[in-house]
Amino acid sequence: MAMLAAGILAAAMAAANAVEVTIHEWDVPTPNARPHDPAVAPDGALWFTEQMANKLGRLDPRTGRIEEFPLPTRDSGPHGLVADAAGDIWFAAIFKGYIGKLDPRTGKVKEYPMPDRRARDPHTPVLDQNGILWFTLEQSDFVGRLDPRSGEIRLKRVPTPDAVPYGMAITAEGVPFFCEFGSNKLGSIDPSTMAITEHPLPKGARPRRLAIAPGGAIYYSDYARGRLGRFDPSTGKVDEWPSPGGPASKPYGIAITRDGAVWYSESGVAPNTLVRFDPVAQTFSVTPIPSGGGVVRNMVATPEGKLYLAESGVNKVGIAEPKR
């Protein structure tokens, strides 16, 4: 009865604080491509990985045109990706153990293999303020650093066994933080020494993705317990809020727009939802994803405050635009 009452209260709260959001969706041309992660390029294009089609895709939001770029190594399994300042696309080939860089102007791909055979599954790449590429390696329990100028890759094993390093983001100070999805911890990396510090979260938490707010707070999606969490790196304090969809809502992809609003998707409800959290009022607003979502594994905020989505199970990509 208490759980039912909590669910009714959460639904009422979400309805009372509703924010109007328009979600546009586009079909990926290749069937069953499994669009996994999105990225925003300097020209505003929505890039995405097609994990099961061995391609990268580019959507022009102005025209709706999608262009696909096949990868030369078969079954690379592109997972995460990020665009650099020049417009080149860096991606993690989780099935074949390399980091790739696509030049969209030529379609050519340069591959950077892992220097350690144990590091077999690059997962999520991010770029820091100096253009250094950092990345997680999920089942391998490593984090990595790639210098694009030299091509040198350095790897560091995570202290906790079976930590499952997953989502990653860079603070304003240039410190990489990552989720340990296999444990109840976040990790941070010293950019100079690559020393890893682990930050415990509440018992039972399983952080999957994270995003960093303008003030430095780290928000994470607690996939196992259906909660949104906030970690303060300066004090170690953790705050939590039950997600509107309840304990089985499986919060997943997460991003923060320039106004400080926290957005994430609940993958354990049907249809999947796009949830907005107001950190000041500490209230939620929920928008169902028109196609059902098919699990939004990751999302990214654009400088204009839109959200780019990859919807793997329905073979679509989407753009969410909150009403101003």
Secondary structure, 3 states (H helix, E strand, C coil): CHHHHHHHHHHHHHHHCCCCEEEEEEECCCCCCCEEEEEECCCCCEEEEECCCCEEEEECCCCCCEEEEECCCCCCCEEEEEECCCCCEEEEECCCCEEEEECCCCCCEEEEECCCCCCCCEEEEEECCCCCEEEEECCCCEEEEECCCCCCEEEEECCCCCCCEEEEEECCCCCEEEEECCCCEEEEECCCCCCEEEEECCCCCCEEEEEECCCCCEEEEECCCCEEEEECCCCCCEEEEECCCCCCCCEEEEEECCCCCEEEEECCCCCCEEEEEECCCCEEEEEECCCCCCCEEEEEECCCCCEEEEEHHHCEEEEEEECC
